[in-house]
Amino acid sequence: MPPRRRRPPARRPRSPGKKRKGAVDSAAEEATVEAVATEVAPEDVVLRPLDIPRVLTVKELGDLMELPPTDVIKELMKNGVMAAINQSIDFETAAIVAHDLGFEPSEAAPEEGDDATEAGQQGAVIEETEGIELTQRPPVVTVLGHVDHGKTSLLDAVRKANVIGGEAGGITQHIGAYQVTANGQPITFLDTPGHAAFTAMRARGARVTDVAVLVVAADDGVMPQTKEAIDHAHAAGVPIVVAITKIDLPGAQPDRVKQQLAENEINIEEYGGDTICVLVSGKTGEGVPELLENVLVASEVLELKANPNRPAIGTVIEAGMDRKSGATATVLVQTGTLHVGDTVVVGDTSGRIKAMIDEDGKRLKAAGPGEPAVIMGLQDVPQAGETVTAVKDEKSARQIVVQGLRERKAASLHAQPRVTLDTLFGEISAGKMKELNLILKTDVQGSIEPIRQSLLQLTSDQVRIKIIHSGTGSINEQDVMLAMASSGIIIAFNTRPEPGAERLIEQESVDLRHYDVIYNITEDVEKALHGMLEPTYKEVITGHVEVREVFQVRRRNSVAGCYVRDGEVTRNDLVRVFREEEQITETKIASLRRFQEDAREVQTGFECGVVLEDFTDFQQGDLLEIYHRERDN
């Protein structure tokens, strides 16, 4: 919870105590206030200057102010923050406490090495300020598209064309990134598995891609994953170059593919748009030189520049543990130059670079802006998307790692939650949000367009509604990653999340809204925009029950003889009935019995008899999903 901000122009004296009704008459109260005001007038108060680091512990703040830590803890509690004596707090929190205790706080000048850390923490979007030293850097390209549409063949063709044009290297190995040359200019390709990895890195704050190459097979055309890749590229705001592959196959229909692209908001130059489209063949290499040239054209307008003469900052593309080399990481340098022997900080680990190699297995002495390299010498394996920052020495590296850990702990004290429909109005009112990103998933294709149109009509002068991705089927991890990367909200219409996605939603606190009536979607979003949304309730799945026997009772009633597979079932719980993985009804438990006795609840591994409200058509093998709704705080 963030501390309540209390920063008056001049520190006001505190009253000796709060007045209770009937405890002190008004004359006495006025006399007391006047006496205190006379003794300590606001204009006479001199706030003592105090330099506070970006992050420090409660005890360290007390030491700085020469006050016992208990005084600091009391002030923190008054401001809504619960912290122990050795817990870290950030500058903003410490400054509020210090001001209330009679100090004029200011942020202490960063120690040497902190500047590099701050720049690295910005992720891949690095704004260079030393204009006189800036030089052009290679564009970074990610290849996206549907499975089996020729992404791997295209990347192989690009590499072969480059080897033929230049000198062949040593043993080629997969490092997740490599460089090629077109018209004398280098281009860096990221060999990622697809848009899932692309978005996962964005969700962690890493923005490394400058241009996206969208691969579409000439025989298959635009497929579901193609649409997902388009939406993910649009959400990332990167320019797209279309590569229509497999043009050498008998069933190739490039014109049909171009038409399908236009229907999915990709307007190619041939049809009056601004998206470059190239016909290529990974098998013969036809069109590959033209593709590389057009990637350079698309990147020219971006004016990609960097300063090679500063400490390096980059991003981890891949990482792993090698039996011979230890922890290794493929790093894309984004600014500065990384040298063998440099000490680097990578997330929660650090190390001194013992060796660097390129994708051909050749040893490197240095890697400049836009160049990928595998580095060795890290203490632990970092995560993909972590920032790599070169620092002065190993002592500085250890200090920065410890400082980073403390800052993250301090930030977690009052971490800001993700945007939800509940908090939307406050974000809009504070001017923090101009665009509401929505991910829409439905059970059938026919539901997408009416929901999309009804939501887009809610766009106003204050906030724009943007459907950044829509599709059918269950909610998967890629949908959740996209919501995380774009600060979006997931709207689910008659569909459910997959188990992995459900865990990620819970872990990352992504807002997921379930609906079965279109009108309710637009009504909730409209209410959220105007700050009138009612409290929401989340579903909590408590167990799964398998129907093993069906017993007829009286004329039309039937009882399901069940076995509780996991969790528990409680009388009056809500139930979804699934038959062969398809939901056939949603209702409520009317009666729950163990043998001949009524039961309040039945645990895992026990049998029970279940009667549902308004449903008697049980079949052996049906699965009952038991859940209840509770208020979502």
C-alpha positions as CSV (number, residue, x, y, z in Angstrom):
1,M,0.0,0.0,0.0
2,P,1.6,3.4,-0.9
3,P,2.2,5.8,2.0
4,R,-0.2,8.7,2.3
5,R,1.7,11.8,1.1
6,R,1.8,14.5,3.7
7,R,4.1,17.4,2.6
8,P,2.8,20.8,3.9
9,P,4.8,23.9,2.8
10,A,6.0,24.4,6.4
11,R,5.8,21.8,9.2
12,R,2.8,22.4,11.4
13,P,2.9,21.7,15.1
14,R,1.0,18.6,16.3
15,S,-1.8,19.0,18.8
16,P,-1.1,17.3,22.1
17,G,-4.0,15.0,21.5
18,K,-7.2,14.5,19.5
19,K,-10.3,16.0,21.0
20,R,-13.0,13.5,22.0
21,K,-16.6,14.6,22.1
22,G,-17.3,16.2,25.5
23,A,-13.8,15.8,26.7
24,V,-12.6,19.4,26.4
25,D,-14.8,22.4,25.9
26,S,-14.2,24.7,23.0
27,A,-12.6,27.6,25.0
28,A,-10.0,25.2,26.5
29,E,-9.2,23.7,23.1
30,E,-8.7,27.2,21.6
31,A,-6.5,28.1,24.5
32,T,-4.4,25.0,24.1
33,V,-4.0,25.5,20.3
34,E,-3.1,29.1,20.8
35,A,-0.5,28.3,23.4
36,V,1.1,25.6,21.2
37,A,1.0,28.0,18.2
38,T,2.7,30.7,20.3
39,E,5.4,28.3,21.5
40,V,6.2,26.9,18.1
41,A,5.0,29.1,15.3
42,P,5.2,27.6,11.8
43,E,7.4,30.4,10.5
44,D,9.9,29.7,13.3
45,V,10.3,26.0,12.5
46,V,13.6,25.3,10.7
47,L,13.7,22.0,8.9
48,R,17.1,20.4,9.1
49,P,18.5,19.3,5.7
50,L,18.9,15.5,5.3
51,D,20.4,13.6,2.3
52,I,18.7,10.2,1.9
53,P,19.9,7.4,-0.5
54,R,17.6,5.9,-3.1
55,V,16.9,3.0,-0.8
56,L,17.9,2.3,2.8
57,T,16.7,0.3,5.8
58,V,14.5,1.6,8.6
59,K,17.4,1.4,11.0
60,E,19.7,3.4,8.6
61,L,17.1,6.1,8.3
62,G,16.9,6.4,12.1
63,D,20.7,6.6,12.3
64,L,20.7,9.4,9.7
65,M,18.2,11.4,11.7
66,E,19.8,10.4,15.1
67,L,16.5,9.0,16.2
68,P,15.6,5.5,17.5
69,P,14.3,3.2,14.9
70,T,11.0,2.9,16.9
71,D,10.2,6.5,16.0
72,V,10.7,5.8,12.3
73,I,8.5,2.7,12.6
74,K,5.7,4.7,14.3
75,E,5.8,7.3,11.5
76,L,5.7,4.6,8.9
77,M,2.6,3.1,10.5
78,K,0.9,6.5,10.6
79,N,1.5,6.6,6.9
80,G,0.1,3.2,6.3
81,V,3.4,1.3,5.8
82,M,4.3,-1.7,8.0
83,A,8.0,-2.2,8.0
84,A,10.5,-4.0,10.4
85,I,13.7,-2.5,11.6
86,N,15.8,-4.2,8.9
87,Q,13.3,-3.8,6.1
88,S,14.2,-1.6,3.1
89,I,12.2,1.5,2.1
90,D,12.6,3.7,-0.9
91,F,13.5,7.4,-1.0
92,E,9.9,8.6,-1.5
93,T,8.7,6.8,1.6
94,A,11.7,7.8,3.7
95,A,11.3,11.4,2.6
96,I,7.7,11.6,3.8
97,V,8.7,10.2,7.2
98,A,11.8,12.5,7.5
99,H,9.7,15.5,6.7
100,D,7.1,14.6,9.4
101,L,10.0,14.3,11.9
102,G,11.4,17.8,11.2
103,F,13.8,17.3,8.3
104,E,14.0,18.7,4.7
105,P,14.8,15.6,2.7
106,S,16.7,15.5,-0.6
107,E,18.0,12.5,-2.6
108,A,21.6,11.8,-2.0
109,A,23.9,12.0,-5.0
110,P,24.3,8.6,-6.6
111,E,27.6,6.8,-6.0
112,E,29.9,6.0,-8.8
113,G,28.4,3.2,-10.9
114,D,24.8,4.0,-10.0
115,D,24.3,5.9,-13.2
116,A,25.0,2.9,-15.3
117,T,22.6,0.9,-13.2
118,E,19.8,3.5,-13.7
119,A,20.4,3.4,-17.5
120,G,20.4,-0.3,-17.5
121,Q,17.1,-0.5,-15.6
122,Q,15.3,1.4,-18.3
123,G,15.4,-1.8,-20.4
124,A,15.9,-1.8,-24.1
125,V,14.5,1.7,-24.7
126,I,17.8,3.6,-24.2
127,E,17.9,7.3,-25.1
128,E,21.4,8.5,-25.9
129,T,22.3,12.0,-24.8
130,E,25.9,12.3,-26.0
131,G,25.0,13.4,-29.5
132,I,28.5,14.1,-30.7
133,E,29.5,10.5,-30.2
134,L,26.5,8.7,-31.7
135,T,27.0,6.4,-34.6
136,Q,24.6,4.3,-36.6
137,R,23.8,0.8,-35.1
138,P,22.4,-2.3,-36.9
139,P,18.7,-2.8,-36.8
140,V,17.5,-5.8,-34.6
141,V,15.0,-8.0,-36.4
142,T,12.6,-10.7,-35.0
143,V,10.9,-13.2,-37.4
144,L,7.3,-14.0,-36.5
145,G,4.6,-16.1,-38.1
146,H,2.6,-19.3,-38.0
147,V,4.1,-22.7,-37.3
148,D,5.4,-24.5,-40.5
149,H,5.2,-21.3,-42.6
150,G,8.9,-21.3,-43.3
151,K,10.5,-19.2,-40.5
152,T,13.4,-21.6,-40.0
153,S,14.0,-22.1,-43.7
154,L,14.0,-18.3,-44.2
155,L,16.5,-17.8,-41.4
156,D,18.7,-20.5,-42.9
157,A,18.5,-18.9,-46.3
158,V,19.5,-15.6,-44.9
159,R,22.5,-17.1,-43.2
160,K,23.5,-19.1,-46.3
161,A,23.3,-16.0,-48.5
162,N,25.4,-14.1,-46.0
163,V,28.1,-16.8,-45.8
164,I,28.3,-17.0,-49.6
165,G,28.7,-13.3,-49.7
166,G,31.4,-13.2,-47.1
167,E,33.8,-15.5,-45.4
168,A,32.7,-18.7,-43.7
169,G,33.2,-18.9,-40.0
170,G,34.0,-21.8,-37.7
171,I,31.5,-24.2,-36.2
172,T,28.0,-22.7,-36.5
173,Q,26.0,-23.0,-33.3
174,H,22.7,-21.8,-32.0
175,I,23.1,-18.7,-29.8
176,G,19.6,-17.1,-30.3
177,A,21.0,-14.2,-32.4
178,Y,23.3,-13.6,-35.3
179,Q,24.4,-10.9,-37.7
180,V,24.2,-10.8,-41.5
181,T,25.3,-8.1,-44.0
182,A,23.3,-6.5,-46.7
183,N,24.7,-3.7,-49.0
184,G,27.6,-3.4,-46.6
185,Q,25.4,-2.8,-43.6
186,P,25.0,-5.3,-40.7
187,I,21.5,-6.6,-39.6
188,T,21.0,-8.5,-36.4
189,F,18.4,-11.3,-36.4
190,L,16.9,-12.7,-33.2
191,D,16.3,-16.4,-33.7
192,T,13.4,-16.6,-31.2
193,P,10.8,-19.5,-31.1
194,G,8.1,-17.0,-32.1
195,H,5.8,-14.3,-30.9
196,A,5.4,-16.0,-27.5
197,A,9.1,-15.4,-26.6
198,F,8.9,-11.9,-28.3
199,T,6.1,-10.9,-26.0
200,A,7.5,-12.6,-22.9
201,M,10.6,-10.4,-23.2
202,R,8.4,-7.3,-23.6
203,A,6.4,-8.4,-20.5
204,R,9.7,-8.3,-18.5
205,G,10.4,-4.8,-19.7
206,A,12.9,-5.7,-22.5
207,R,12.3,-3.9,-25.8
208,V,15.0,-5.1,-28.1
209,T,13.3,-5.5,-31.5
210,D,13.4,-2.7,-34.1
211,V,11.7,-4.4,-37.0
212,A,9.4,-7.5,-37.2
213,V,9.5,-9.8,-40.3
214,L,6.1,-11.4,-40.6
215,V,6.3,-14.8,-42.4
216,V,3.2,-16.0,-44.2
217,A,3.2,-19.1,-46.4
218,A,1.9,-18.5,-50.0
219,D,-0.1,-21.8,-50.0
220,D,-1.7,-21.6,-46.5
221,G,-2.3,-17.9,-46.1
222,V,-3.1,-16.1,-42.9
223,M,-3.6,-18.6,-40.1
224,P,-4.6,-18.1,-36.4
225,Q,-1.0,-17.8,-35.2
226,T,-0.3,-15.3,-38.0
227,K,-3.1,-13.1,-36.6
228,E,-1.6,-13.4,-33.2
229,A,1.8,-12.4,-34.5
230,I,0.3,-9.4,-36.2
231,D,-1.5,-8.3,-33.0
232,H,1.7,-8.8,-30.9
233,A,3.8,-6.8,-33.3
234,H,1.2,-4.0,-33.4
235,A,1.0,-3.9,-29.6
236,A,4.8,-3.6,-29.5
237,G,4.7,-0.7,-31.9
238,V,7.4,-2.1,-34.2
239,P,7.3,-1.7,-38.0
240,I,6.4,-4.8,-40.0
241,V,8.0,-6.2,-43.2
242,V,6.0,-9.0,-44.7
243,A,7.8,-12.0,-46.2
244,I,5.5,-14.3,-48.3
245,T,7.3,-17.6,-48.3
246,K,7.0,-20.9,-50.2
247,I,6.3,-19.1,-53.5
248,D,8.0,-22.0,-55.4
249,L,5.2,-24.5,-54.3
250,P,2.5,-25.4,-56.9
251,G,-0.4,-24.2,-54.6
252,A,1.2,-20.8,-54.0
253,Q,-1.3,-17.9,-54.2
254,P,0.5,-14.7,-53.1
255,D,-2.4,-12.4,-54.2
256,R,-4.8,-14.2,-52.0
257,V,-2.4,-13.8,-49.1
258,K,-2.1,-10.1,-49.7
259,Q,-5.9,-9.8,-49.6
260,Q,-6.0,-11.7,-46.3
261,L,-3.4,-9.4,-44.9
262,A,-5.4,-6.4,-45.8
263,E,-8.4,-7.9,-44.0
264,N,-6.1,-8.1,-40.9
265,E,-5.0,-4.5,-40.9
266,I,-1.8,-5.1,-42.8
267,N,-2.0,-2.7,-45.8
268,I,0.9,-3.4,-48.1
269,E,2.4,-0.8,-50.5
270,E,0.9,-2.6,-53.5
271,Y,-2.6,-1.8,-52.2
272,G,-1.8,1.7,-51.2
273,G,-0.5,1.0,-47.7
274,D,2.8,1.6,-46.1
275,T,3.8,-2.0,-45.3
276,I,6.6,-3.5,-47.4
277,C,5.9,-7.0,-48.8
278,V,8.5,-9.3,-50.4
279,L,8.1,-12.7,-52.1
280,V,10.7,-15.1,-50.9
281,S,11.7,-18.8,-51.1
282,G,13.7,-20.4,-48.3
283,K,14.4,-23.3,-50.5
284,T,15.9,-21.5,-53.5
285,G,16.9,-18.3,-51.8
286,E,14.8,-16.2,-54.2
287,G,13.9,-12.8,-52.8
288,V,16.2,-13.0,-49.7
289,P,18.5,-10.1,-50.8
290,E,15.4,-8.0,-51.5
291,L,14.1,-8.8,-48.1
292,L,17.3,-7.7,-46.4
293,E,17.4,-4.5,-48.4
294,N,13.8,-3.7,-47.4
295,V,14.6,-4.4,-43.7
296,L,17.3,-1.7,-44.0
297,V,14.7,0.7,-45.6
298,A,12.2,0.1,-42.9
299,S,14.9,0.8,-40.2
300,E,16.2,4.0,-41.8
301,V,13.2,6.1,-40.6
302,L,13.9,4.9,-37.0
303,E,17.4,6.6,-37.0
304,L,19.0,3.9,-34.9
305,K,22.0,5.4,-33.2
306,A,24.1,4.5,-30.2
307,N,27.3,5.6,-28.4
308,P,30.0,2.9,-28.7
309,N,32.4,4.8,-26.4
310,R,30.6,4.3,-23.1
311,P,30.1,1.4,-20.7
312,A,28.0,-1.3,-22.3
313,I,24.3,-1.8,-21.7
314,G,22.5,-4.8,-23.3
315,T,19.8,-7.4,-22.9
316,V,20.0,-11.2,-22.3
317,I,18.4,-13.1,-25.3
318,E,19.1,-16.6,-24.1
319,A,20.9,-18.1,-21.1
320,G,21.8,-21.5,-19.8
321,M,24.4,-23.7,-18.0
322,D,27.2,-25.3,-19.9
323,R,29.1,-28.2,-18.4
324,K,32.4,-26.8,-19.6
325,S,31.8,-23.0,-19.5
326,G,29.4,-22.7,-16.6
327,A,26.7,-20.0,-16.8
328,T,26.5,-18.5,-20.2
329,A,24.2,-15.8,-21.7
330,T,23.6,-14.6,-25.2
331,V,23.7,-10.8,-24.9
332,L,22.6,-8.2,-27.4
333,V,24.6,-5.0,-26.8
334,Q,22.4,-2.0,-27.3
335,T,24.7,0.9,-26.4
336,G,28.4,1.1,-25.5
337,T,31.0,-1.6,-26.2
338,L,31.3,-4.9,-24.2
339,H,34.9,-6.1,-23.8
340,V,36.5,-9.4,-22.5
341,G,37.5,-8.6,-19.0
342,D,34.6,-6.2,-18.3
343,T,32.7,-6.7,-15.0
344,V,28.9,-6.8,-15.6
345,V,25.7,-6.8,-13.6
346,V,22.9,-9.0,-14.9
347,G,19.7,-8.8,-12.8
348,D,20.5,-10.5,-9.5
349,T,23.9,-11.9,-10.6
350,S,27.2,-10.5,-11.8
351,G,30.6,-11.7,-13.1
352,R,33.7,-10.8,-15.0
353,I,33.6,-11.7,-18.7
354,K,36.2,-14.4,-19.3
355,A,35.4,-15.0,-22.9
356,M,33.0,-14.0,-25.7
357,I,32.1,-15.9,-28.9
358,D,29.8,-15.2,-31.9
359,E,27.4,-17.5,-33.7
360,D,30.3,-19.1,-35.6
361,G,32.1,-20.1,-32.5
362,K,34.8,-17.5,-33.1
363,R,36.3,-15.7,-30.1
364,L,35.5,-12.0,-29.8
365,K,37.4,-9.3,-27.9
366,A,34.6,-6.8,-28.0
367,A,31.0,-6.4,-29.1
368,G,29.6,-3.0,-30.1
369,P,26.0,-1.7,-30.3
370,G,23.6,-4.1,-32.1
371,E,26.0,-7.0,-31.9
372,P,25.1,-10.3,-30.3
373,A,27.6,-12.4,-28.3
374,V,27.7,-15.3,-25.9
375,I,29.4,-14.2,-22.6
376,M,31.0,-16.5,-20.1
377,G,32.0,-15.8,-16.5
378,L,28.7,-15.1,-14.8
379,Q,28.1,-16.5,-11.3
380,D,24.5,-17.7,-12.0
381,V,22.3,-18.2,-15.0
382,P,20.2,-15.0,-15.6
383,Q,16.7,-14.8,-17.1
384,A,16.0,-13.9,-20.7
385,G,15.1,-10.2,-20.9
386,E,17.4,-9.2,-18.0
387,T,19.5,-6.0,-18.5
388,V,23.3,-6.4,-18.8
389,T,25.3,-3.4,-17.5
390,A,29.1,-3.0,-17.5
391,V,30.4,-1.5,-14.2
392,K,33.8,-0.4,-12.9
393,D,34.9,-3.4,-10.9
394,E,33.6,-6.5,-9.0
395,K,33.2,-4.5,-5.8
396,S,30.8,-2.1,-7.5
397,A,29.0,-5.0,-9.1
398,R,28.4,-6.7,-5.7
399,Q,27.1,-3.3,-4.3
400,I,24.8,-2.8,-7.3
401,V,23.4,-6.3,-7.0
402,V,22.7,-5.9,-3.3
403,Q,21.3,-2.4,-3.9
404,G,19.0,-3.7,-6.7
405,L,17.7,-6.5,-4.4
406,R,17.0,-3.9,-1.7
407,E,15.3,-1.6,-4.1
408,R,13.0,-4.3,-5.3
409,K,12.1,-5.2,-1.8
410,A,11.4,-1.6,-0.9
411,A,9.3,-1.2,-4.0
412,S,7.3,-4.2,-3.1
413,L,6.1,-2.5,0.1
414,H,3.8,-0.3,-2.0
415,A,3.9,-1.9,-5.4
416,Q,1.3,-0.5,-7.7
417,P,-1.2,-3.1,-8.9
418,R,-1.9,-3.7,-12.6
419,V,-4.6,-1.7,-14.3
420,T,-8.0,-3.3,-13.8
421,L,-11.6,-2.3,-14.6
422,D,-11.9,-1.4,-10.9
423,T,-8.9,1.0,-10.9
424,L,-9.5,2.3,-14.5
425,F,-11.4,5.5,-13.5
426,G,-8.7,6.5,-11.1
427,E,-6.0,6.1,-13.7
428,I,-8.0,8.1,-16.2
429,S,-8.8,10.9,-13.7
430,A,-5.1,11.1,-12.8
431,G,-4.1,11.5,-16.5
432,K,-2.1,8.3,-16.4
433,M,-4.1,6.5,-19.0
434,K,-5.2,7.6,-22.4
435,E,-5.7,4.1,-23.9
436,L,-7.4,1.0,-22.6
437,N,-5.9,-2.2,-24.1
438,L,-8.2,-5.2,-24.2
439,I,-7.5,-8.8,-25.2
440,L,-10.8,-10.4,-26.4
441,K,-11.2,-14.2,-26.4
442,T,-14.5,-15.9,-27.3
443,D,-15.9,-19.4,-27.8
444,V,-16.9,-18.9,-31.5
445,Q,-15.7,-16.6,-34.3
446,G,-19.2,-15.1,-34.7
447,S,-19.1,-13.4,-31.3
448,I,-15.9,-11.4,-31.9
449,E,-17.2,-8.7,-34.3
450,P,-20.3,-7.6,-32.4
451,I,-18.3,-7.4,-29.1
452,R,-15.5,-5.6,-30.8
453,Q,-17.9,-3.0,-32.3
454,S,-19.8,-2.5,-29.1
455,L,-16.6,-1.9,-27.2
456,L,-15.0,0.5,-29.8
457,Q,-18.1,2.7,-29.6
458,L,-17.2,3.5,-26.0
459,T,-14.1,5.4,-27.1
460,S,-14.2,9.0,-25.7
461,D,-12.1,12.1,-25.5
462,Q,-10.6,10.9,-22.2
463,V,-9.6,7.4,-23.2
464,R,-9.4,5.3,-26.4
465,I,-10.6,1.7,-26.4
466,K,-8.2,-0.5,-28.3
467,I,-8.7,-4.3,-29.0
468,I,-5.0,-5.3,-29.3
469,H,-5.9,-9.0,-29.9
470,S,-9.0,-11.1,-30.4
471,G,-9.4,-14.8,-31.1
472,T,-11.4,-17.9,-30.3
473,G,-10.7,-20.7,-27.9
474,S,-9.3,-20.9,-24.4
475,I,-7.1,-18.2,-22.9
476,N,-3.5,-19.3,-23.2
477,E,-0.2,-18.1,-21.7
478,Q,0.5,-15.9,-24.7
479,D,-2.7,-14.0,-24.2
480,V,-1.7,-13.4,-20.6
481,M,1.9,-12.3,-21.6
482,L,0.4,-9.9,-24.1
483,A,-1.8,-8.4,-21.3
484,M,1.2,-8.1,-19.1
485,A,3.3,-6.4,-21.8
486,S,0.6,-4.0,-22.8
487,S,-1.0,-3.3,-19.4
488,G,-4.2,-4.8,-20.8
489,I,-7.3,-6.5,-19.5
490,I,-8.6,-9.8,-20.8
491,I,-12.2,-10.1,-21.7
492,A,-13.4,-13.8,-21.9
493,F,-16.8,-14.5,-23.5
494,N,-17.9,-18.1,-22.9
495,T,-14.4,-19.4,-22.6
496,R,-12.0,-20.3,-19.8
497,P,-8.2,-20.0,-19.2
498,E,-5.8,-23.0,-19.6
499,P,-4.2,-24.2,-16.4
500,G,-0.8,-22.6,-17.2
501,A,-2.5,-19.3,-18.1
502,E,-4.6,-19.5,-14.9
503,R,-1.5,-19.8,-12.8
504,L,0.2,-16.9,-14.6
505,I,-3.0,-14.7,-14.2
506,E,-2.9,-15.4,-10.4
507,Q,0.8,-14.9,-10.1
508,E,1.0,-11.6,-12.1
509,S,-2.4,-10.2,-11.0
510,V,-3.7,-9.8,-14.5
511,D,-7.4,-8.7,-14.7
512,L,-9.5,-11.4,-16.3
513,R,-13.2,-10.8,-16.8
514,H,-15.7,-13.6,-17.6
515,Y,-19.0,-13.0,-19.4
516,D,-21.8,-14.9,-21.1
517,V,-23.9,-11.9,-22.2
518,I,-22.4,-9.3,-24.6
519,Y,-24.4,-6.5,-23.1
520,N,-22.8,-7.1,-19.7
521,I,-19.3,-6.5,-21.2
522,T,-20.1,-3.1,-22.6
523,E,-22.0,-2.2,-19.5
524,D,-19.1,-3.0,-17.2
525,V,-16.5,-1.2,-19.4
526,E,-18.7,1.8,-19.6
527,K,-19.3,1.9,-15.9
528,A,-15.5,1.5,-15.3
529,L,-14.9,4.5,-17.6
530,H,-17.2,6.6,-15.4
531,G,-16.1,5.3,-12.0
532,M,-19.4,3.5,-11.3
533,L,-18.4,-0.1,-11.5
534,E,-19.8,-2.3,-8.8
535,P,-17.5,-4.5,-6.7
536,T,-16.4,-7.6,-8.7
537,Y,-16.4,-11.2,-7.6
538,K,-13.8,-13.8,-8.7
539,E,-14.4,-17.5,-9.1
540,V,-12.5,-19.9,-6.9
541,I,-12.5,-23.5,-8.1
542,T,-12.6,-25.8,-5.1
543,G,-12.8,-29.3,-6.5
544,H,-13.6,-31.7,-9.3
545,V,-16.1,-34.6,-9.0
546,E,-16.5,-37.5,-11.3
547,V,-20.0,-39.1,-11.9
548,R,-19.6,-42.9,-11.6
549,E,-23.3,-44.0,-11.3
550,V,-26.7,-42.5,-12.0
551,F,-29.7,-43.4,-9.8
552,Q,-33.3,-42.6,-10.7
553,V,-35.4,-41.3,-7.8
554,R,-39.1,-40.9,-8.1
555,R,-40.3,-39.9,-11.6
556,R,-37.9,-37.3,-13.1
557,N,-35.3,-36.8,-10.4
558,S,-31.9,-38.4,-10.6
559,V,-29.0,-38.6,-8.2
560,A,-25.4,-38.7,-9.4
561,G,-23.2,-41.2,-7.5
562,C,-19.9,-39.4,-7.5
563,Y,-16.2,-39.6,-6.5
564,V,-14.3,-36.5,-5.4
565,R,-11.2,-36.5,-7.5
566,D,-9.6,-33.4,-5.9
567,G,-10.4,-30.5,-3.6
568,E,-13.8,-30.7,-1.8
569,V,-17.5,-30.3,-2.6
570,T,-19.7,-28.2,-0.3
571,R,-23.5,-28.0,-0.2
572,N,-24.9,-25.0,-2.1
573,D,-21.6,-24.7,-4.2
574,L,-21.9,-23.7,-7.8
575,V,-21.2,-26.3,-10.5
576,R,-20.3,-26.6,-14.1
577,V,-21.1,-30.0,-15.8
578,F,-18.6,-31.1,-18.5
579,R,-19.2,-34.0,-20.8
580,E,-16.2,-35.0,-23.0
581,E,-14.5,-31.7,-22.2
582,E,-17.6,-29.7,-23.3
583,Q,-19.6,-27.7,-20.8
584,I,-23.3,-28.7,-21.0
585,T,-24.8,-26.7,-18.0
586,E,-24.0,-24.4,-15.1
587,T,-26.1,-24.6,-12.0
588,K,-26.0,-25.1,-8.2
589,I,-25.8,-28.1,-5.8
590,A,-29.3,-28.7,-4.4
591,S,-28.4,-31.7,-2.2
592,L,-25.2,-33.4,-1.0
593,R,-25.3,-36.8,0.8
594,R,-22.9,-39.3,2.3
595,F,-24.6,-42.7,2.3
596,Q,-28.1,-41.9,3.7
597,E,-27.1,-38.8,5.6
598,D,-27.0,-35.2,4.5
599,A,-23.5,-33.8,4.3
600,R,-22.2,-30.3,4.5
601,E,-19.0,-31.1,2.6
602,V,-17.1,-34.1,1.2
603,Q,-13.3,-34.2,0.8
604,T,-11.0,-35.7,-1.8
605,G,-11.1,-39.5,-2.2
606,F,-14.6,-39.9,-0.8
607,E,-17.9,-40.9,-2.6
608,C,-21.1,-38.9,-2.3
609,G,-24.5,-38.4,-3.9
610,V,-25.2,-35.1,-5.7
611,V,-28.5,-33.6,-6.8
612,L,-28.3,-30.4,-8.9
613,E,-30.9,-27.7,-9.3
614,D,-32.8,-27.9,-12.7
615,F,-30.5,-30.6,-14.1
616,T,-31.1,-34.4,-14.1
617,D,-29.5,-35.6,-17.3
618,F,-26.4,-37.1,-15.7
619,Q,-24.3,-39.6,-17.6
620,Q,-21.6,-41.9,-16.3
621,G,-18.2,-40.1,-16.8
622,D,-19.5,-36.6,-16.5
623,L,-17.2,-34.2,-14.7
624,L,-18.5,-31.6,-12.2
625,E,-16.3,-28.6,-11.6
626,I,-17.1,-27.2,-8.2
627,Y,-16.6,-23.5,-7.5
628,H,-17.8,-20.5,-5.6
629,R,-17.6,-16.7,-6.0
630,E,-15.9,-14.4,-3.6
631,R,-15.3,-10.6,-3.6
632,D,-12.2,-9.6,-5.5
633,N,-10.4,-7.0,-3.3
